[in-house]
Amino acid sequence: MSLLGKNGHYRYSKIVHMISLTLSRTADNSEGNKTVGVDPTVITAPDARKLGEKIKKKGGAALVGVKTNLVDVIWGDSRPPRPKEKVKTLPLQFAGKSFEEKIEDLRKELEKKKSAGLIVSMLDEVAWLYNLRGNDIPYNPVFFSYAIITPATATIYVDSNKVSPDIESHLGDKVQVRPYDAILGDTKILSREQDLAMTDTGETSTGPKRKFMISTKASWALSLELGGEDKVEELRSPVGDAKAIKNKTELEGMRACHIRDGAALSEYFAWLEEELIEKGTTLDEVQAADKLEHIRSKKHNFAGLSFDTISSTGANAAVIHYKPEPNNCSIIDPKAVYLCDSGAQYFDGTTDTTRTIHFGQPTDLERKSYTLVLKGVIALDTAVFPKGTSGFALDTLARQFLWEEGLDYRHGTGHGVGSYLNVHEGPIGVGTRIQYSEVALSAGNVLSDEPGYYEDGNFGIRIENIIMAKEVETKHRFGDKPYLGFEHVTMVPMCRKLIDAGLLSAKERKWINAYHEEVLEKTKGFFDGDERTMRWLERETAEI
């Protein structure tokens, strides 16, 4: 099961919540000077610290790391092995920057922070750092791995059966390849070697100790093996920060793959309308999603889906993270709203697009709700803001028109998107989560713009475009600060039937017409000889 894709991100959040409740109850039961044990590989260092403090407040003795996981003991030999598919290189034509340059940049950060080294534990960060991709997690081209970067060495930890001669050639003598399971033992040795080096140079008595950096999302086990809090600095990963700012090649890849992906979605919606309306075909949500995957799979550089397709009709569209299953889904109702949230992995980028459409006659409430959401999409898309502004500060732009009607939605407005990596990528985003206030948006960030509205048991509306932050020219430059704006790359028409033009300002109407003209111009070349899709596209992009 993927915990990194779109629905996986939701499941992951639920699992984290369940674990939090379990740990809280554990602390409640620790009174009487009891010691609580936990596998340190499955809890982060910050969470372990909070739990330890709570245990002591409840009258418990302490929290200790237990190296033998009792679940693994029960599982025994029945535990499935880790995936064995080979790791692949990501050519420079897609990565845009060599791994040697990335490591050099990272070492500059280590020097700035006077750090002994960085242990990289996030799978997408290891993949990005070394320009490698894998297939260990469904929908996410990552592989089980760790990395350690010091001022003098670079190491990757991955099962040897996943490393081909091509990978060995790619990494050369610049990166040492070590077994995946050697990470904890090596970090312990590394910490001891650092202690000896500091003693030899006299650093221990002349200044602050050089600590190892780990992400706040790294396991407690890594922190313990490095010697605990005195020898570790927990911080937001500098690799994650660097990865979130796409280079020119990655940005161009995002533009290109979204044009191809947009063409696939237009072909799909044209096909679906013909099947439901003209032919009267009975299709369920999964059959439709399978057809969309088939259309996408024919596009250049296609590598797979980026998450389970949310193909939802009527009331199912009001379930934000709905997932249709074979033999457990609904027949698509041509008289109801249809919401499709889907995406793909391409070698040159990752896509994530939501469109809500109607094949019949929408109600006034559906049209009003759709138009209010669309106005929010436009407001964020056209925002101009000073450098240093966070996604937390921009969130109200997308919600304002719903708020004026006393309406809202219970999800974030936007999340970061990887480049042929995870469709949900930190640390940036647009929403009310406190972490979005901690990271300012930067030119090169790629994120989603996806407000929505949901009537439980009735219908759901969501529109999602992918946007890229960029520097923009302004008449003035207050405080001598650069100003940023967005460039949209998603190329799929909005649903004309659901737009209430009377609710649009002149500026919004102009935006929609310009957007549709752009969609038509950039995707029509894919439909030579495809009269059905071309008719649909011309109709949906006609001037409002």
Residue pairs with C-beta under 8 A, 6 or more apart in sequence:
1 8
1 11
1 138
2 8
2 137
2 138
2 139
2 140
2 307
3 9
3 11
3 12
3 15
3 137
4 12
4 123
4 124
4 137
4 139
4 140
4 142
4 422
4 423
4 424
5 138
5 139
5 140
5 306
5 307
5 308
5 422
5 423
5 424
6 306
6 307
6 308
6 310
6 321
6 341
6 343
6 352
6 423
6 424
7 307
7 308
7 310
7 321
7 323
8 138
8 139
8 307
9 415
9 424
10 320
10 321
23 43
23 47
23 51
24 54
26 36
26 51
26 55
27 36
27 51
27 54
27 55
27 57
27 58
27 60
28 58
30 36
30 55
30 58
30 59
30 60
30 61
31 58
31 59
31 60
32 59
32 60
33 59
33 60
33 61
34 60
34 61
35 60
35 61
35 62
35 63
35 64
36 51
36 55
36 60
36 62
36 63
36 64
37 63
37 64
37 65
37 66
38 48
38 51
38 63
38 64
38 65
38 66
38 220
39 65
39 66
39 67
39 69
39 221
40 48
40 65
40 66
40 67
40 219
40 220
40 221
40 224
41 69
41 219
41 220
41 221
42 69
42 219
43 51
43 219
43 220
44 216
44 217
44 218
44 219
44 220
45 214
45 216
45 218
45 219
45 220
45 222
45 223
45 229
45 232
45 234
46 216
46 234
47 220
48 63
48 65
48 220
48 223
49 229
51 63
52 62
52 63
55 61
55 62
55 63
56 62
65 220
65 221
65 224
72 79
82 136
82 144
82 159
82 180
83 135
83 136
83 143
83 144
84 159
84 161
84 162
85 134
85 135
85 136
85 143
85 162
86 162
86 163
86 164
86 167
87 132
87 133
87 134
87 143
87 158
87 162
87 163
87 164
87 167
88 132
88 133
88 134
88 166
88 167
89 131
89 132
89 133
89 166
89 167
89 170
90 127
90 131
90 132
90 133
90 347
90 420
92 98
92 131
93 249
94 249
94 250
94 253
94 347
94 348
94 419
94 420
95 131
95 249
95 250
96 247
96 248
96 249
96 250
96 253
97 247
97 249
98 131
99 129
99 130
99 131
99 171
99 175
100 174
102 128
102 129
102 131
102 242
103 129
103 149
103 154
103 174
105 242
106 118
106 129
106 149
106 238
106 239
106 242
107 149
107 151
109 115
109 238
110 116
110 117
110 118
110 149
110 150
110 151
110 213
111 151
113 213
113 233
114 208
114 210
115 210
115 211
115 212
115 213
115 233
116 150
116 194
116 210
116 211
116 212
117 148
117 149
117 150
117 151
117 190
117 212
117 213
118 148
118 149
118 150
118 212
118 213
118 214
118 237
118 238
118 239
119 146
119 147
119 148
119 183
119 187
119 212
119 213
119 214
119 218
119 222
119 226
120 126
120 129
120 146
120 147
120 148
120 149
120 215
120 237
120 239
121 146
121 214
121 215
121 217
121 218
121 219
121 222
122 215
122 217
122 237
122 239
122 240
123 136
123 137
123 140
123 142
123 143
123 144
123 145
124 140
124 142
124 243
124 418
124 421
124 422
124 425
125 147
125 237
125 239
125 240
125 243
126 132
126 142
126 143
126 145
126 146
126 147
126 156
127 133
127 134
127 141
127 142
127 143
127 145
127 421
128 239
128 243
128 418
128 421
129 147
129 149
129 239
129 243
130 147
130 156
130 171
130 175
131 170
132 143
132 167
132 170
133 141
133 142
133 143
133 420
133 421
134 141
134 142
134 143
134 144
134 145
134 162
135 141
135 143
136 142
136 143
136 144
139 304
139 305
139 306
139 307
139 308
139 345
139 423
140 306
140 421
140 422
140 423
141 303
141 304
141 345
141 420
141 421
142 421
142 422
143 158
143 162
144 158
144 159
144 180
145 156
145 157
145 158
145 180
146 156
146 157
146 180
146 183
147 154
147 155
147 156
147 157
148 154
148 155
148 157
148 183
148 186
148 187
148 190
149 155
150 190
153 176
154 174
154 175
154 176
155 175
155 176
155 177
155 178
155 186
156 171
156 175
156 176
156 177
156 178
157 178
157 179
157 180
157 182
157 183
157 186
158 177
158 179
158 180
159 179
159 180
160 177
160 179
163 177
167 177
168 177
171 177
178 186
183 222
184 221
184 222
184 225
185 225
187 212
187 222
187 225
187 226
188 225
188 226
190 212
190 226
191 212
191 225
191 226
191 227
191 231
194 210
194 212
194 231
195 227
197 203
198 204
198 209
198 210
203 209
203 210
209 230
209 231
211 231
211 232
211 233
212 226
212 231
212 232
212 233
213 232
213 233
213 234
213 235
213 238
214 222
214 223
214 226
214 232
214 233
214 234
214 235
215 234
215 235
215 236
215 237
215 240
216 234
216 235
216 236
217 237
218 234
223 229
223 232
223 234
226 232
236 427
236 438
236 439
240 426
240 427
241 427
241 439
243 418
243 421
243 425
244 416
244 425
244 426
244 427
244 428
244 442
244 444
244 445
245 442
245 443
245 444
245 445
246 254
246 419
246 444
246 445
246 446
246 468
247 444
250 349
250 419
251 444
251 446
251 468
252 348
253 346
253 347
253 348
253 349
253 419
253 420
254 348
254 349
254 350
254 419
254 446
254 466
254 468
254 489
255 489
256 348
256 349
257 301
257 344
257 346
257 348
257 349
257 350
257 351
258 349
258 351
258 353
258 466
258 489
258 490
258 491
259 489
259 491
259 522
259 523
260 299
260 300
260 301
260 346
260 526
261 296
261 299
261 343
261 344
261 346
261 351
261 353
261 491
262 353
262 490
262 491
262 492
262 519
262 522
262 523
263 299
263 491
263 523
263 526
263 527
264 292
264 295
264 296
264 298
264 299
264 344
265 292
265 340
265 342
265 353
265 355
265 492
266 492
266 493
266 523
266 527
266 533
266 536
266 537
266 540
267 295
267 526
267 527
267 530
267 533
268 291
268 292
268 295
268 340
269 340
269 355
269 357
269 536
270 532
270 533
270 535
270 536
270 537
271 291
271 295
271 532
271 533
272 283
272 288
272 291
272 332
272 338
272 359
273 359
273 536
274 532
275 281
275 283
276 283
276 332
276 334
276 359
277 334
277 359
282 331
283 331
283 332
284 324
284 329
284 330
284 331
284 332
285 311
285 312
285 313
285 316
285 324
285 329
285 330
285 331
285 332
286 311
286 324
286 325
286 326
286 329
288 311
288 332
288 340
289 309
289 311
289 324
289 340
289 342
292 309
292 311
292 340
292 342
293 305
293 309
296 302
296 305
296 344
299 344
299 346
300 346
301 346
301 347
301 348
302 344
302 345
302 346
303 344
303 345
303 346
303 347
303 420
304 344
304 345
305 342
305 343
305 344
305 345
306 343
306 344
306 345
306 350
306 351
306 352
306 423
307 342
307 343
307 352
307 423
308 323
309 340
309 341
309 342
310 321
310 322
310 323
310 324
310 339
310 340
310 341
310 342
310 354
311 324
311 329
311 332
311 338
311 340
311 342
312 319
312 322
312 324
312 330
312 338
312 339
312 340
312 460
313 330
313 331
313 332
313 333
313 336
313 337
313 338
313 339
314 330
314 333
314 336
314 337
314 458
314 459
315 456
315 457
315 458
315 459
316 322
316 324
316 329
316 330
316 339
316 460
317 337
317 338
317 339
317 356
317 454
317 459
317 460
317 461
318 454
318 455
318 456
318 457
318 458
318 459
318 460
319 454
319 460
320 410
320 411
320 452
320 454
320 460
320 462
324 330
332 338
334 359
334 360
335 359
335 360
335 361
336 358
336 360
336 459
337 356
337 357
337 358
337 362
337 366
337 459
337 460
337 461
338 356
338 357
338 358
338 359
339 354
339 355
339 356
339 460
339 461
339 462
340 354
340 355
340 356
340 357
341 352
341 353
341 354
341 462
341 464
342 352
342 353
342 354
343 350
343 351
343 352
343 353
343 423
344 350
344 351
345 420
346 420
347 420
348 419
348 420
349 419
349 420
350 417
350 418
350 419
350 420
350 421
350 422
350 423
351 466
351 490
352 417
352 423
352 448
352 464
352 466
353 464
353 465
353 466
353 490
353 492
354 450
354 452
354 462
354 463
354 464
355 463
355 464
355 492
355 494
355 495
356 370
356 460
356 461
356 462
356 463
356 495
356 498
357 495
357 497
357 498
358 366
358 495
358 497
358 498
361 497
362 370
362 497
362 498
365 455
366 459
366 461
366 498
367 497
367 498
367 499
367 500
368 500
368 503
369 407
369 453
369 455
369 459
369 461
370 461
370 463
370 495
370 498
370 499
370 500
371 498
371 499
371 500
371 503
371 504
372 401
372 402
372 405
372 407
372 453
372 503
373 402
373 451
373 452
373 453
373 461
373 462
373 463
374 463
374 494
374 499
374 508
374 512
375 401
375 503
375 504
375 508
376 397
376 398
376 399
376 400
376 401
376 402
376 413
376 451
377 398
377 449
377 450
377 451
377 463
377 465
378 508
378 511
378 512
379 397
379 398
379 400
379 401
380 394
380 397
380 398
380 413
380 414
380 430
380 449
380 451
380 467
380 486
381 449
381 465
381 467
381 486
381 488
381 511
382 485
382 486
382 507
382 511
383 394
383 397
383 485
383 486
384 472
384 474
384 483
384 484
384 485
385 393
385 394
385 441
385 483
385 484
385 485
386 478
386 479
386 481
386 482
386 483
386 484
387 440
387 442
387 481
387 482
387 483
387 484
388 440
388 481
389 440
389 441
389 484
390 436
390 437
390 438
390 439
390 440
390 441
391 413
391 414
391 428
391 429
391 430
391 431
391 436
391 439
391 441
391 447
392 430
392 431
392 432
392 433
392 434
392 436
392 437
393 437
394 413
394 430
394 441
395 412
395 413
395 430
395 431
395 432
395 436
396 403
398 413
398 414
398 430
398 449
398 451
399 408
399 409
399 413
399 451
402 408
402 409
402 451
402 453
407 453
408 453
409 451
409 452
409 453
409 454
410 454
411 431
411 452
412 429
412 430
412 431
412 432
412 433
412 436
413 430
413 431
413 449
413 450
413 451
414 429
414 430
414 431
414 447
414 448
414 449
414 450
414 467
415 424
415 425
415 429
415 430
415 431
415 447
415 448
416 424
416 425
416 426
416 427
416 428
416 429
416 445
416 446
416 447
417 423
417 424
417 425
417 446
417 447
417 448
417 466
418 425
419 446
426 435
427 435
427 438
427 439
428 436
428 439
428 441
428 442
428 445
428 447
429 435
429 436
429 447
430 436
430 447
430 449
441 447
441 469
441 484
442 469
442 484
443 469
443 470
443 471
443 482
443 484
444 468
444 469
444 470
445 468
445 469
446 466
446 467
446 468
446 469
447 466
447 467
447 469
448 464
448 465
448 466
448 467
449 464
449 465
449 466
449 467
449 486
449 488
450 462
450 463
450 464
450 465
451 462
451 463
452 460
452 461
452 462
452 463
453 460
453 461
454 460
454 461
461 498
463 494
464 490
465 488
465 489
465 490
466 488
466 489
466 490
467 486
467 487
467 488
467 489
468 486
468 487
468 488
468 489
469 484
469 485
469 486
470 484
470 485
470 486
470 487
471 482
471 483
471 484
471 485
472 483
472 484
472 485
473 483
474 483
477 483
488 515
491 518
491 519
491 522
491 523
492 519
493 516
493 519
493 537
493 540
493 541
494 512
494 515
494 516
494 540
495 540
496 539
496 540
496 542
496 544
499 512
499 544
501 509
501 544
504 512
504 544
509 544
512 544
513 543
513 544
516 540
516 541
516 542
516 543
516 544
517 541
519 537
519 541
520 537
520 538
520 541
523 537
524 534
524 537
527 533
527 534
527 537
